[in-house]
Amino acid sequence: MQRTAMKKLVEWKNKRNRKPLILRGARQVGKTWLMKEFGRSCFQNVAYINFDSDARMRHIFDEDYDVARILRMINIETGIRMEPEKTLILFDEVQEAPKAISSLKYFCENAPEYAVIAAGSLLGVAIHSGVSFPVGKVETMDMYPMSFHEFLEAMGEAALAELLSEKDHAAINVFADKYIHWLKLYYFIGGMPEAVNDYAENGDITAVREIQKQILNLYESDFSKHTPDTELARLRMVWNSVPIQLAKENRKFFFGQIRQGARAKDFELAIEWLLDCGLVGKVYRVEKPAVPLKAYVDFSAFKLFLLDVGLLGAMSELDARSILEGNELFTEFKGALTEQYVYQQLVAETGYTPYYFSSSSHTEIDFLIQKEGEVVPVEVKAEENLRAKSLRAYCEKYHPRYAVRISMANYRQQDWLLNLPLYAVENL
């Protein structure tokens, strides 16, 4: 299994002024596998500590932050010799040992010759609970479910993935039917590594759905294990409402959809908890499409997306036939699934921060991104429907230099518009 995050880890290893690295991401996105595989391929030794299962090691930071003493304790526990530049030290589920996060400051200051990576699925929750974060002494990296590009490689379609990287749009158009076949499968399977790997090995759609349900159950068990009883009910209500929110034609998050009379202040903590865990992503509305977009954010209006399109389908109990073969009853939700997919590729593959735009004149643009000092409107279409009324109205009013429509249609450059295929979002 190939993960593009591996290149980033190699770049981090080779940095002249390398700091300890914090790897952030939701449970089950492949953080542990990535760290261990990186250690196996790039270091002579790997000292791995999982603070969730190793109770003894949770307390090695209680006495002080003497790095020499800590290294000796890790050596005794793992049997791995601590050698500068040759040994990778991995702290997993680091939220279970909050002082381990603080210790990274001392590794940075007193032992920069040691490569240290800390990871945790509930890291954000721990930090917001009062854990001292070593600002300026660590680097951070976010990890997401497998992108469509990574999915193609996992399915043995490395040549198709390479075509996307080369941006050879004439060749990409020739193989549109192949890309669409795999894209529909990706809508169902999603990018959770266990589900992708199982399908690659066994080709069993039913087994994939069972894996997705198990992952969702794991997330639900985290809710009850790590949140106070006073917040648990609200957290579950927000989580379960996300597919309903996305199913609306206007996908703006509406608190009344959770519970009649619900107010924002009642559910702010629950939403923040889900954001901290990486289980949802927030896309804010901007009041004015101008640079910098961040300056025009309306914090009271936003969309919430799940971390993975396959999990969205599992939560919504969408059957494979509806997604793969089409179903009239499924047509309305297809837009939600497609927008979820595009959001997921934007954050994982492009590096852009997505926003959205809506105005009193009912002009709504699915996403806005900022590129090279320009605001680029991006409209998402689930099929080959090339009508773009909102996008045209937006362009006539704001005159952007670029406008993009993402759909099932082939790559095409028009006078005022670029049509980008859904399977080529990474080329945005």
PyMOL commands that set and color helices and strands:
alter all, ss='L'
color gray80, all
select helices_A, chain A and resi 5-13+31-42+56-59+67-78+94-96+98-110+123-128+148-154+158-166+169-174+176-189+193-202+205-226+229-247+255-257+264-276+293-296+309-315+320-325+328-350+389-398+422-427
alter helices_A, ss='H'
color red, helices_A
select strands_A, chain A and resi 21-24+45-50+87-92+115-120+139-142+280-286+297-306+355-358+364-371+374-380+404-407+412-413+418-421
alter strands_A, ss='S'
color yellow, strands_A
deselect
rebuild
show_as cartoon
